[in-house]
Amino acid sequence: MKFFKVFIIIFLLNLSLDIYFNNAKELYEYRIVTKPLITILLAIFFYINSQAMLFHQRLIILGALAALCIGDILLLEETSFYSFILGLVLFLISMLLYSLYFYKQVRYDIDRLIPYLAVSLLLSLSLIYLIYDKLDNLLIPVIIYMITVLNFLKIGYLRYKNVNTKSYRLVFWGIACFTIAQIVIGLNQFHNALPYKDVYIMLFYGTSQLLIILGILTVKFHTTENAEGTLLG
């Protein structure tokens, strides 16, 4: 991949700065630059290295990153344009766009699907139990968002043996990190404030998007029927 070393240094430096600014209240205002820059850097790197992809595929991924970027800005807590709900709506849109892209890479293996559904149901019920008392009229929106997150994780999980191992692992662990970040956000918002939650959220979130984009750029299909979606080798 072109400019990988330069990109990874700049990306990790910016992510580290954003985490630092997030925990230094006197410097929080600088996050208006560092937080959206996380997805902007990924979008630039993706655009440069995705020339072999079909136009509509590139557009879907860039659209997902754009939604995340705007959502990141709206979720800056100490700003006049802060909006938790609108920010999460944009995150939901990004997950739907990612899921749309990954959909054709999924192999529905019942032996893998049933254990996943069992674990995700247990996780969902546990989270609802913890946060139910503070949800009020947000119960339905939160359930919809939770289903979207778990469906996103399911799609990443079911790419197994349909794409090369490197791409599968990068995307799956990326989505897993994203899921963890969303769980921490939910617990912090509707249950109890978690110690160092700002560090955990941004670390898992930044890592998740990095892994997902790298996974997309390294995908190769194992089946000929999906060969039209083959990207970079």
N, C-alpha and C positions, 0 to 999 in steps of 0.2 A: 504493500500500500504506500502511496506517495506521501511524503512528509510525515510519516508515522512518528518518528522519534521527536521531531520538533513539536508536533501536535500534542503528544502525550505529556511532554514536559510543560507546555503552556496550559494544557487542560488541568493537570494535577496541581499546578501552581495556583491557578485561578480558583479551583475548588477549595484548596487549603485556605486561600485568602477569604473566600466567602464564609467558610466555617468560622474563621477567626473573627471576621467582622460581625457575624451573627451572635457571637458571644462577648463582644466588646461593644456595649451599648453606645458609647460615644462615637463609634465608627460605623454604626449600623446603616447610616444613610448611604455608605459606599456600596451597599449591596444592590442598589439600583443599577450598578454596573456589573458586579461580579456574578450575581445570581442569574440574570438572563444570558450572560456570556457563556454559561455552561452549555446551554442548548445551541447558542449561536455558533460556538466553536465546533460542536458536533455537526451542525448543519453544513458548515463550510467544508469540514473534513469529509463528510459523506458526499457532498456534491462533487468534490474533486475526484473521489475514488469510486464513483458509481456510474461512470460513463457507459459501462456495458449493460446497465439495467434498462428495461423498457421505461419510456417516459412516464407512463401512468404509475409505475411502481415507485419511481423516484419522487413523484409528486405526492404520493401517499405518505412516504416517510418524511419528506420535508414538511408536509402538512401536520403530521404528528408532532414534530419538533417545534413547529411554529405555535401550535396550541399549547404545548408545554411551556414555551418561552413566555407567552402572554399570561398563562396561568401562574407562572413563577412571579411575575411582576405584581399580579393582583393579590398574591399571597404574602406580600411583604407587609408584615404586621404593623409596623410603625410608620405607615404612610397614609395619606388622605384617601387614596384609591383602593385601600385594602378591602377585599371582598372574599370571604372564605367560601361561600357557596358558588359564586361565579368562577373562582379559581378551580374548584373541584369539578365544575361542569366542563371546563376546558381540559382538565386532566382526563375526564371521562371520554371526551372527544378524541384525545390523543390515543387512549387505549383502544378505542373502536377502530381508529385508522391503522394502528399497528396490527390489530387482530385481523382486519381486512387483508392486509398484506400477507400475514402468516397463514391465512386460512387454507390456501392451496398446498401448503407444506405439511399439513396435518394428516396423520394416519390414525384412523379411529380403531384402535386395538382395545377390545372389550376387557382383556386381561389387565391392561394398564389403566383403563378408564374407571373401572369399578373401585379399585383402591383409592384412586384420586378423589372420586366423588365422596367416598366415605370420610376421608381425612378433611376435605374442604367443608363438608357438612358439619363435622365436629368443630372445626375452627370457627365457622360462621356462628353456630349456636353459642359457642363460648364467648365470642366477641359481643354478640347481641345481649347476652346475659350481663356482661360487665358494663355496657354502656347504655342499656335500655332506659334507666331512670332519668337520664339527662337528654334523651333524644327529643322528647315532646313531639312536636309536629314534623320533625325531621326523620321519623322512623322509616317511612317509605323511600325518600330519597337516599338515605344511608343504605338501606337494603339493596336498592338498585345499583348504587355505586359498588357495594361489596360484591354483588353478583358479577359486575363487569370486571372487577379486579381478579376474581377467582376464575372467570372464564378466560381472561388474558393469560393467567398462569397455566390454565388447562391447555390452551393452544400451544404454549411453549413446551409443555410437558409431552404433548402428543406428537411433536415433530420427531421423536425418537425413531431412528432407523430410516427416516425418510430423507434426511439430510446428513451431511458429513458430521462426524463426531465433534469437531472443533466448533462449528457453527451451532450445533445443538447445545453444547455445554455453555457457550458464551451467552446465547439468547436465554436459555432456561435460568441460569444463575442471575442474569440481568433482570429478568422478570421477577425472580424470587426476591432479589434485593429491593425492587420497586414495591413488591407486596409488603415486605417488612416495613419499609418507610411509610406506607399507607396505614398499616396497623398501628405504628407508633403515633402517627398524626391523629388517628381516631381515638386511641386511648388517652392521649394528651388533651384532646378537645372535649371528649365526652365522659371521661372517667377521672383519672388523677394525673397531674403533671408529673412527667417522668424525669428523673435526674439526667442531665446532659442530653435531653431529648433533641435539642437543636443540632448537636454534633451527630447523633445517630441518624436523624432524618436526612440531613444533607449528605452525609457520607454514603448512606445506602442509596439515596436518590441519584447522586452524581455517578456513583459506580454503576448503578442499574442502566442508565442511559448510555454510558460508555460501552458496557458489555453488549447491550442490545445492538447498537450501531456496528460494532466490530463483528458481531455474529452475522448480521445482515450482509456485511461486505465480504465475508469468508464462506458464504453458503455454496454448497454443491449438492445437487440432487442425486439420490441413489436410484431413482426410477426414471425411465425414459419418458413416461407419460407427462412428467412435469418439467421436461427439459427446457421448455420455452421460458421457464422462470429462472434458469441458471444465471448467476451473477458473476462476481469476480472469482477467479481461481487463485 
